[in-house]
Amino acid sequence: MSNRAYRLTILVIFLFSLLQPNTISQALDGAEFFASPSSIMPGGNTVFTGYGFPPENDIEIWFLGPVEFTYLGMLHTDLSGNLLGSLQFPMDIPAGTYDVMATPLDVITPITILPSLTLDLTPAAGPPGTMVHFVVNNLAAGQLRLDYDGLPVFGPVEVSPGIFEGDFLVPADRPTILGTDVEVQAVNMVGDGQIGLAAEFFTTQEPDPTPYSISNVSLPPDGVNPGYTFPISGQISPPLEGPLQNYELKILWKANSGQVVPVTVGTPILTSTTFSAEARAPSLLAGDPLIAGSNGQVGVSLINLGFGKGGTAQIVTW
């Protein structure tokens, strides 16, 4: 090639480059990518923001794990090349510090995976009305909510970092077919975001074949102030069968919000046909996990410890 032809070729390439859009080159030089929060538990959601990306483009978000890359999802940029969206992390990510990458520009932001949230249920099986004790570990400061078959049965309540224990009542309106496993989820939230998630299965059972009813309930006629104890008594029918130590009775409180917490004080006194107990009206100032409300309902849960796996319970009155 002659020297003149060479110079002409270089000139054509230079002029052609001037005519091309420079969006991608600018994005490559100045794209920024962030995660908030930058510390998350497995199952938690993170909000991703980005600037300087190609406008109106699909951006794939990948978690660069210790063994393989995990696709988190896709976000779409606006006319200015900005992206914004929330994506959930898988449940099986080990704790550690990793990177998240936005492609096709391969921009990276760091992410810290915290220890997984854990959930324990006791008992892990029972019919509607069973009182289940739960323990959640590795919480972050924020709020906690428990969902049973997709709907809340406890909370949200404020929690501190670490461990939280509580109780919930197995609802009677789900699942449709008893005898199936129901997923119970513990959701740890910070603000409006889900920072962690744990799930366990609860096996539903048929109710106790012996139906009981409560009558002649005696409660304070003038109500009771939050945090104060009150007596409750009543009659049970038909008479309890077998040894009385096979039965346990709990007093429950249902707030206006629908949340239910046990409020029994001490050990109730049972005969085959009567009960008497002391209970304490819940108080937000005392840290009880209830949304504020001026009124509530009192319920009686009768637990047959000798029936089925882990016993069974039924709410015999509100």
Contacts in CASP RR format, 6 or more apart in sequence:
PFRMAT RR
TARGET T0000
AUTHOR 0000-0000-0000
METHOD contacts of the structure
MODEL  1
MSNRAYRLTILVIFLFSLLQPNTISQALDGAEFFASPSSIMPGGNTVFTG
YGFPPENDIEIWFLGPVEFTYLGMLHTDLSGNLLGSLQFPMDIPAGTYDV
MATPLDVITPITILPSLTLDLTPAAGPPGTMVHFVVNNLAAGQLRLDYDG
LPVFGPVEVSPGIFEGDFLVPADRPTILGTDVEVQAVNMVGDGQIGLAAE
FFTTQEPDPTPYSISNVSLPPDGVNPGYTFPISGQISPPLEGPLQNYELK
ILWKANSGQVVPVTVGTPILTSTTFSAEARAPSLLAGDPLIAGSNGQVGV
SLINLGFGKGGTAQIVTW
1 9 0 8 1.000
23 54 0 8 1.000
23 55 0 8 1.000
24 54 0 8 1.000
26 52 0 8 1.000
27 52 0 8 1.000
27 53 0 8 1.000
27 54 0 8 1.000
27 81 0 8 1.000
27 105 0 8 1.000
28 105 0 8 1.000
30 52 0 8 1.000
31 50 0 8 1.000
31 51 0 8 1.000
31 52 0 8 1.000
31 53 0 8 1.000
31 102 0 8 1.000
31 105 0 8 1.000
31 107 0 8 1.000
32 50 0 8 1.000
32 51 0 8 1.000
32 52 0 8 1.000
32 107 0 8 1.000
33 48 0 8 1.000
33 49 0 8 1.000
33 50 0 8 1.000
33 100 0 8 1.000
33 102 0 8 1.000
33 107 0 8 1.000
33 108 0 8 1.000
33 109 0 8 1.000
34 48 0 8 1.000
34 49 0 8 1.000
34 50 0 8 1.000
34 109 0 8 1.000
35 46 0 8 1.000
35 47 0 8 1.000
35 48 0 8 1.000
35 100 0 8 1.000
35 109 0 8 1.000
35 110 0 8 1.000
35 111 0 8 1.000
36 46 0 8 1.000
36 47 0 8 1.000
36 49 0 8 1.000
37 46 0 8 1.000
37 190 0 8 1.000
37 195 0 8 1.000
38 46 0 8 1.000
38 109 0 8 1.000
38 110 0 8 1.000
38 111 0 8 1.000
38 112 0 8 1.000
39 111 0 8 1.000
39 112 0 8 1.000
39 114 0 8 1.000
40 46 0 8 1.000
40 89 0 8 1.000
40 111 0 8 1.000
40 112 0 8 1.000
40 113 0 8 1.000
40 114 0 8 1.000
40 195 0 8 1.000
40 196 0 8 1.000
41 89 0 8 1.000
41 113 0 8 1.000
41 114 0 8 1.000
41 115 0 8 1.000
41 116 0 8 1.000
41 117 0 8 1.000
41 138 0 8 1.000
41 140 0 8 1.000
41 188 0 8 1.000
41 195 0 8 1.000
41 196 0 8 1.000
41 197 0 8 1.000
42 89 0 8 1.000
42 90 0 8 1.000
42 91 0 8 1.000
42 92 0 8 1.000
42 93 0 8 1.000
42 113 0 8 1.000
42 116 0 8 1.000
42 117 0 8 1.000
42 196 0 8 1.000
42 197 0 8 1.000
43 88 0 8 1.000
43 89 0 8 1.000
43 90 0 8 1.000
43 91 0 8 1.000
43 194 0 8 1.000
43 196 0 8 1.000
43 197 0 8 1.000
44 88 0 8 1.000
44 89 0 8 1.000
44 194 0 8 1.000
44 195 0 8 1.000
44 196 0 8 1.000
44 197 0 8 1.000
45 86 0 8 1.000
45 87 0 8 1.000
45 88 0 8 1.000
45 89 0 8 1.000
45 193 0 8 1.000
45 194 0 8 1.000
45 195 0 8 1.000
46 86 0 8 1.000
46 87 0 8 1.000
46 89 0 8 1.000
46 111 0 8 1.000
47 84 0 8 1.000
47 85 0 8 1.000
47 86 0 8 1.000
48 61 0 8 1.000
48 75 0 8 1.000
48 83 0 8 1.000
48 84 0 8 1.000
48 85 0 8 1.000
48 86 0 8 1.000
48 87 0 8 1.000
48 100 0 8 1.000
48 102 0 8 1.000
48 109 0 8 1.000
49 82 0 8 1.000
49 83 0 8 1.000
49 84 0 8 1.000
49 85 0 8 1.000
50 82 0 8 1.000
50 83 0 8 1.000
50 84 0 8 1.000
50 102 0 8 1.000
50 107 0 8 1.000
51 81 0 8 1.000
51 82 0 8 1.000
52 80 0 8 1.000
52 81 0 8 1.000
52 82 0 8 1.000
53 59 0 8 1.000
53 77 0 8 1.000
53 81 0 8 1.000
53 82 0 8 1.000
53 83 0 8 1.000
53 102 0 8 1.000
53 105 0 8 1.000
53 107 0 8 1.000
54 77 0 8 1.000
54 81 0 8 1.000
54 105 0 8 1.000
55 77 0 8 1.000
55 78 0 8 1.000
55 79 0 8 1.000
55 80 0 8 1.000
55 81 0 8 1.000
56 76 0 8 1.000
56 77 0 8 1.000
56 78 0 8 1.000
56 79 0 8 1.000
56 81 0 8 1.000
57 76 0 8 1.000
57 77 0 8 1.000
57 81 0 8 1.000
58 74 0 8 1.000
58 75 0 8 1.000
58 76 0 8 1.000
59 74 0 8 1.000
59 75 0 8 1.000
59 76 0 8 1.000
59 77 0 8 1.000
59 83 0 8 1.000
59 102 0 8 1.000
59 103 0 8 1.000
59 104 0 8 1.000
59 105 0 8 1.000
60 71 0 8 1.000
60 73 0 8 1.000
60 74 0 8 1.000
60 102 0 8 1.000
60 103 0 8 1.000
60 104 0 8 1.000
61 71 0 8 1.000
61 72 0 8 1.000
61 73 0 8 1.000
61 74 0 8 1.000
61 75 0 8 1.000
61 87 0 8 1.000
61 100 0 8 1.000
61 101 0 8 1.000
61 102 0 8 1.000
62 69 0 8 1.000
62 70 0 8 1.000
62 71 0 8 1.000
62 72 0 8 1.000
62 100 0 8 1.000
62 101 0 8 1.000
62 102 0 8 1.000
62 103 0 8 1.000
63 69 0 8 1.000
63 70 0 8 1.000
63 71 0 8 1.000
63 72 0 8 1.000
63 89 0 8 1.000
63 90 0 8 1.000
63 93 0 8 1.000
63 98 0 8 1.000
63 100 0 8 1.000
63 111 0 8 1.000
64 98 0 8 1.000
64 99 0 8 1.000
64 100 0 8 1.000
64 101 0 8 1.000
64 108 0 8 1.000
65 93 0 8 1.000
65 98 0 8 1.000
66 94 0 8 1.000
66 98 0 8 1.000
69 101 0 8 1.000
70 90 0 8 1.000
70 93 0 8 1.000
72 87 0 8 1.000
72 88 0 8 1.000
72 89 0 8 1.000
72 100 0 8 1.000
73 87 0 8 1.000
75 83 0 8 1.000
75 84 0 8 1.000
75 85 0 8 1.000
75 87 0 8 1.000
75 102 0 8 1.000
76 83 0 8 1.000
77 83 0 8 1.000
83 102 0 8 1.000
86 193 0 8 1.000
88 194 0 8 1.000
89 113 0 8 1.000
91 116 0 8 1.000
91 197 0 8 1.000
91 199 0 8 1.000
93 113 0 8 1.000
94 113 0 8 1.000
95 113 0 8 1.000
95 114 0 8 1.000
95 115 0 8 1.000
95 116 0 8 1.000
96 112 0 8 1.000
96 113 0 8 1.000
97 110 0 8 1.000
97 111 0 8 1.000
97 112 0 8 1.000
97 113 0 8 1.000
98 110 0 8 1.000
98 111 0 8 1.000
98 112 0 8 1.000
98 113 0 8 1.000
99 108 0 8 1.000
99 109 0 8 1.000
99 110 0 8 1.000
99 111 0 8 1.000
100 108 0 8 1.000
100 109 0 8 1.000
100 110 0 8 1.000
100 111 0 8 1.000
101 107 0 8 1.000
101 108 0 8 1.000
102 108 0 8 1.000
102 109 0 8 1.000
114 138 0 8 1.000
114 140 0 8 1.000
115 138 0 8 1.000
116 138 0 8 1.000
116 198 0 8 1.000
117 136 0 8 1.000
117 137 0 8 1.000
117 138 0 8 1.000
117 139 0 8 1.000
117 186 0 8 1.000
117 188 0 8 1.000
117 196 0 8 1.000
117 197 0 8 1.000
117 198 0 8 1.000
118 136 0 8 1.000
118 137 0 8 1.000
118 138 0 8 1.000
118 198 0 8 1.000
119 134 0 8 1.000
119 135 0 8 1.000
119 136 0 8 1.000
119 184 0 8 1.000
119 185 0 8 1.000
119 186 0 8 1.000
119 198 0 8 1.000
119 199 0 8 1.000
119 200 0 8 1.000
120 134 0 8 1.000
120 135 0 8 1.000
120 136 0 8 1.000
120 137 0 8 1.000
120 200 0 8 1.000
121 132 0 8 1.000
121 133 0 8 1.000
121 134 0 8 1.000
121 184 0 8 1.000
121 200 0 8 1.000
121 202 0 8 1.000
122 132 0 8 1.000
122 133 0 8 1.000
122 134 0 8 1.000
122 135 0 8 1.000
123 130 0 8 1.000
123 132 0 8 1.000
123 309 0 8 1.000
123 310 0 8 1.000
123 311 0 8 1.000
124 200 0 8 1.000
124 201 0 8 1.000
124 202 0 8 1.000
124 203 0 8 1.000
125 202 0 8 1.000
125 203 0 8 1.000
125 204 0 8 1.000
125 205 0 8 1.000
125 309 0 8 1.000
125 310 0 8 1.000
126 170 0 8 1.000
126 202 0 8 1.000
126 203 0 8 1.000
126 204 0 8 1.000
126 205 0 8 1.000
126 308 0 8 1.000
126 309 0 8 1.000
126 310 0 8 1.000
126 311 0 8 1.000
126 312 0 8 1.000
126 313 0 8 1.000
127 170 0 8 1.000
127 178 0 8 1.000
127 204 0 8 1.000
127 205 0 8 1.000
127 206 0 8 1.000
127 207 0 8 1.000
127 208 0 8 1.000
127 312 0 8 1.000
127 313 0 8 1.000
127 314 0 8 1.000
128 170 0 8 1.000
128 171 0 8 1.000
128 172 0 8 1.000
128 178 0 8 1.000
128 204 0 8 1.000
128 207 0 8 1.000
128 314 0 8 1.000
129 169 0 8 1.000
129 170 0 8 1.000
129 171 0 8 1.000
129 172 0 8 1.000
129 301 0 8 1.000
129 313 0 8 1.000
129 314 0 8 1.000
129 315 0 8 1.000
130 169 0 8 1.000
130 170 0 8 1.000
130 303 0 8 1.000
130 311 0 8 1.000
130 312 0 8 1.000
130 313 0 8 1.000
131 167 0 8 1.000
131 168 0 8 1.000
131 169 0 8 1.000
131 170 0 8 1.000
131 250 0 8 1.000
131 252 0 8 1.000
131 262 0 8 1.000
131 301 0 8 1.000
131 303 0 8 1.000
131 313 0 8 1.000
132 167 0 8 1.000
132 168 0 8 1.000
132 169 0 8 1.000
132 170 0 8 1.000
132 202 0 8 1.000
133 165 0 8 1.000
133 166 0 8 1.000
133 167 0 8 1.000
134 146 0 8 1.000
134 154 0 8 1.000
134 165 0 8 1.000
134 166 0 8 1.000
134 167 0 8 1.000
134 168 0 8 1.000
134 184 0 8 1.000
134 186 0 8 1.000
135 163 0 8 1.000
135 164 0 8 1.000
135 165 0 8 1.000
135 166 0 8 1.000
136 144 0 8 1.000
136 159 0 8 1.000
136 163 0 8 1.000
136 164 0 8 1.000
136 165 0 8 1.000
136 186 0 8 1.000
136 188 0 8 1.000
136 198 0 8 1.000
137 162 0 8 1.000
137 163 0 8 1.000
138 162 0 8 1.000
139 159 0 8 1.000
139 160 0 8 1.000
139 161 0 8 1.000
139 162 0 8 1.000
139 163 0 8 1.000
139 164 0 8 1.000
139 188 0 8 1.000
140 161 0 8 1.000
140 188 0 8 1.000
140 190 0 8 1.000
140 195 0 8 1.000
140 196 0 8 1.000
141 159 0 8 1.000
141 160 0 8 1.000
141 161 0 8 1.000
141 190 0 8 1.000
142 158 0 8 1.000
142 159 0 8 1.000
142 188 0 8 1.000
142 189 0 8 1.000
142 190 0 8 1.000
142 191 0 8 1.000
143 155 0 8 1.000
143 156 0 8 1.000
143 157 0 8 1.000
143 158 0 8 1.000
143 159 0 8 1.000
143 188 0 8 1.000
143 189 0 8 1.000
143 190 0 8 1.000
143 191 0 8 1.000
144 154 0 8 1.000
144 155 0 8 1.000
144 156 0 8 1.000
144 157 0 8 1.000
144 159 0 8 1.000
144 164 0 8 1.000
144 186 0 8 1.000
144 187 0 8 1.000
144 188 0 8 1.000
144 189 0 8 1.000
145 152 0 8 1.000
145 154 0 8 1.000
145 155 0 8 1.000
145 156 0 8 1.000
145 157 0 8 1.000
145 186 0 8 1.000
145 187 0 8 1.000
145 189 0 8 1.000
146 152 0 8 1.000
146 153 0 8 1.000
146 154 0 8 1.000
146 155 0 8 1.000
146 168 0 8 1.000
146 184 0 8 1.000
146 185 0 8 1.000
146 186 0 8 1.000
146 187 0 8 1.000
147 153 0 8 1.000
147 184 0 8 1.000
147 185 0 8 1.000
147 187 0 8 1.000
148 168 0 8 1.000
148 170 0 8 1.000
148 171 0 8 1.000
148 174 0 8 1.000
148 182 0 8 1.000
148 184 0 8 1.000
148 202 0 8 1.000
149 171 0 8 1.000
149 174 0 8 1.000
149 175 0 8 1.000
149 182 0 8 1.000
149 183 0 8 1.000
150 183 0 8 1.000
150 185 0 8 1.000
151 171 0 8 1.000
151 174 0 8 1.000
153 168 0 8 1.000
153 169 0 8 1.000
153 171 0 8 1.000
153 260 0 8 1.000
154 166 0 8 1.000
154 167 0 8 1.000
154 168 0 8 1.000
154 259 0 8 1.000
154 289 0 8 1.000
155 259 0 8 1.000
155 289 0 8 1.000
155 291 0 8 1.000
156 189 0 8 1.000
157 164 0 8 1.000
157 289 0 8 1.000
159 188 0 8 1.000
166 261 0 8 1.000
166 289 0 8 1.000
167 261 0 8 1.000
167 262 0 8 1.000
168 260 0 8 1.000
169 252 0 8 1.000
169 260 0 8 1.000
169 301 0 8 1.000
169 315 0 8 1.000
170 202 0 8 1.000
170 204 0 8 1.000
174 182 0 8 1.000
175 182 0 8 1.000
175 204 0 8 1.000
178 204 0 8 1.000
178 205 0 8 1.000
178 206 0 8 1.000
179 203 0 8 1.000
179 204 0 8 1.000
179 205 0 8 1.000
179 206 0 8 1.000
180 203 0 8 1.000
180 204 0 8 1.000
181 201 0 8 1.000
181 202 0 8 1.000
181 203 0 8 1.000
181 204 0 8 1.000
182 201 0 8 1.000
182 202 0 8 1.000
182 203 0 8 1.000
182 204 0 8 1.000
183 199 0 8 1.000
183 200 0 8 1.000
183 201 0 8 1.000
183 202 0 8 1.000
184 199 0 8 1.000
184 200 0 8 1.000
184 201 0 8 1.000
184 202 0 8 1.000
185 197 0 8 1.000
185 198 0 8 1.000
185 199 0 8 1.000
186 197 0 8 1.000
186 198 0 8 1.000
186 199 0 8 1.000
187 194 0 8 1.000
187 196 0 8 1.000
187 197 0 8 1.000
188 194 0 8 1.000
188 195 0 8 1.000
188 196 0 8 1.000
188 197 0 8 1.000
189 195 0 8 1.000
203 309 0 8 1.000
205 308 0 8 1.000
205 309 0 8 1.000
205 312 0 8 1.000
207 312 0 8 1.000
207 314 0 8 1.000
208 304 0 8 1.000
208 307 0 8 1.000
208 312 0 8 1.000
208 314 0 8 1.000
210 238 0 8 1.000
210 241 0 8 1.000
210 304 0 8 1.000
211 314 0 8 1.000
212 236 0 8 1.000
212 237 0 8 1.000
212 238 0 8 1.000
212 240 0 8 1.000
212 302 0 8 1.000
212 314 0 8 1.000
212 316 0 8 1.000
213 236 0 8 1.000
213 237 0 8 1.000
213 316 0 8 1.000
213 317 0 8 1.000
214 234 0 8 1.000
214 235 0 8 1.000
214 236 0 8 1.000
214 300 0 8 1.000
214 316 0 8 1.000
214 317 0 8 1.000
215 234 0 8 1.000
215 235 0 8 1.000
215 237 0 8 1.000
216 234 0 8 1.000
216 235 0 8 1.000
217 232 0 8 1.000
217 233 0 8 1.000
217 234 0 8 1.000
217 300 0 8 1.000
217 317 0 8 1.000
218 231 0 8 1.000
218 232 0 8 1.000
218 233 0 8 1.000
218 234 0 8 1.000
219 230 0 8 1.000
219 231 0 8 1.000
219 232 0 8 1.000
219 298 0 8 1.000
220 230 0 8 1.000
220 231 0 8 1.000
223 230 0 8 1.000
224 230 0 8 1.000
224 281 0 8 1.000
225 281 0 8 1.000
226 281 0 8 1.000
226 282 0 8 1.000
226 283 0 8 1.000
226 284 0 8 1.000
226 285 0 8 1.000
226 286 0 8 1.000
227 280 0 8 1.000
227 281 0 8 1.000
227 282 0 8 1.000
227 283 0 8 1.000
227 285 0 8 1.000
227 286 0 8 1.000
228 280 0 8 1.000
228 281 0 8 1.000
229 265 0 8 1.000
229 278 0 8 1.000
229 279 0 8 1.000
229 280 0 8 1.000
229 281 0 8 1.000
230 278 0 8 1.000
230 279 0 8 1.000
230 280 0 8 1.000
230 281 0 8 1.000
231 276 0 8 1.000
231 277 0 8 1.000
231 278 0 8 1.000
231 279 0 8 1.000
232 251 0 8 1.000
232 276 0 8 1.000
232 277 0 8 1.000
232 278 0 8 1.000
232 279 0 8 1.000
232 298 0 8 1.000
232 300 0 8 1.000
233 274 0 8 1.000
233 275 0 8 1.000
233 276 0 8 1.000
233 277 0 8 1.000
234 274 0 8 1.000
234 275 0 8 1.000
234 276 0 8 1.000
235 273 0 8 1.000
235 274 0 8 1.000
236 272 0 8 1.000
236 273 0 8 1.000
236 274 0 8 1.000
236 275 0 8 1.000
236 302 0 8 1.000
236 316 0 8 1.000
237 273 0 8 1.000
239 272 0 8 1.000
239 273 0 8 1.000
240 247 0 8 1.000
240 270 0 8 1.000
240 272 0 8 1.000
240 273 0 8 1.000
244 270 0 8 1.000
244 271 0 8 1.000
244 272 0 8 1.000
245 305 0 8 1.000
246 304 0 8 1.000
246 305 0 8 1.000
246 306 0 8 1.000
247 270 0 8 1.000
247 302 0 8 1.000
247 303 0 8 1.000
247 304 0 8 1.000
247 305 0 8 1.000
248 302 0 8 1.000
248 303 0 8 1.000
248 305 0 8 1.000
249 264 0 8 1.000
249 268 0 8 1.000
249 270 0 8 1.000
249 275 0 8 1.000
249 277 0 8 1.000
249 300 0 8 1.000
249 301 0 8 1.000
249 302 0 8 1.000
249 303 0 8 1.000
250 262 0 8 1.000
250 264 0 8 1.000
250 268 0 8 1.000
250 300 0 8 1.000
250 301 0 8 1.000
250 303 0 8 1.000
250 313 0 8 1.000
251 262 0 8 1.000
251 263 0 8 1.000
251 264 0 8 1.000
251 268 0 8 1.000
251 277 0 8 1.000
251 279 0 8 1.000
251 298 0 8 1.000
251 299 0 8 1.000
251 300 0 8 1.000
251 301 0 8 1.000
252 260 0 8 1.000
252 261 0 8 1.000
252 262 0 8 1.000
252 263 0 8 1.000
252 298 0 8 1.000
252 299 0 8 1.000
252 300 0 8 1.000
252 301 0 8 1.000
252 315 0 8 1.000
253 260 0 8 1.000
253 261 0 8 1.000
253 262 0 8 1.000
253 263 0 8 1.000
253 279 0 8 1.000
253 281 0 8 1.000
253 282 0 8 1.000
253 290 0 8 1.000
253 296 0 8 1.000
253 297 0 8 1.000
253 298 0 8 1.000
253 299 0 8 1.000
254 260 0 8 1.000
254 296 0 8 1.000
254 297 0 8 1.000
254 298 0 8 1.000
254 299 0 8 1.000
254 318 0 8 1.000
255 261 0 8 1.000
255 282 0 8 1.000
255 290 0 8 1.000
255 291 0 8 1.000
255 293 0 8 1.000
255 296 0 8 1.000
256 291 0 8 1.000
256 293 0 8 1.000
256 294 0 8 1.000
256 295 0 8 1.000
256 296 0 8 1.000
257 290 0 8 1.000
257 291 0 8 1.000
257 293 0 8 1.000
259 289 0 8 1.000
259 290 0 8 1.000
259 291 0 8 1.000
261 282 0 8 1.000
261 288 0 8 1.000
261 289 0 8 1.000
261 290 0 8 1.000
262 301 0 8 1.000
263 279 0 8 1.000
263 280 0 8 1.000
263 281 0 8 1.000
263 282 0 8 1.000
263 298 0 8 1.000
264 277 0 8 1.000
264 278 0 8 1.000
264 279 0 8 1.000
265 277 0 8 1.000
265 278 0 8 1.000
265 279 0 8 1.000
265 280 0 8 1.000
266 277 0 8 1.000
266 278 0 8 1.000
268 275 0 8 1.000
268 276 0 8 1.000
268 277 0 8 1.000
269 275 0 8 1.000
269 276 0 8 1.000
269 277 0 8 1.000
275 300 0 8 1.000
279 298 0 8 1.000
282 288 0 8 1.000
282 290 0 8 1.000
284 290 0 8 1.000
284 292 0 8 1.000
297 318 0 8 1.000
298 318 0 8 1.000
299 315 0 8 1.000
299 317 0 8 1.000
299 318 0 8 1.000
300 315 0 8 1.000
300 316 0 8 1.000
300 317 0 8 1.000
301 313 0 8 1.000
301 314 0 8 1.000
301 315 0 8 1.000
301 316 0 8 1.000
302 313 0 8 1.000
302 314 0 8 1.000
302 316 0 8 1.000
303 311 0 8 1.000
303 312 0 8 1.000
303 313 0 8 1.000
304 311 0 8 1.000
304 312 0 8 1.000
304 313 0 8 1.000
305 311 0 8 1.000
END
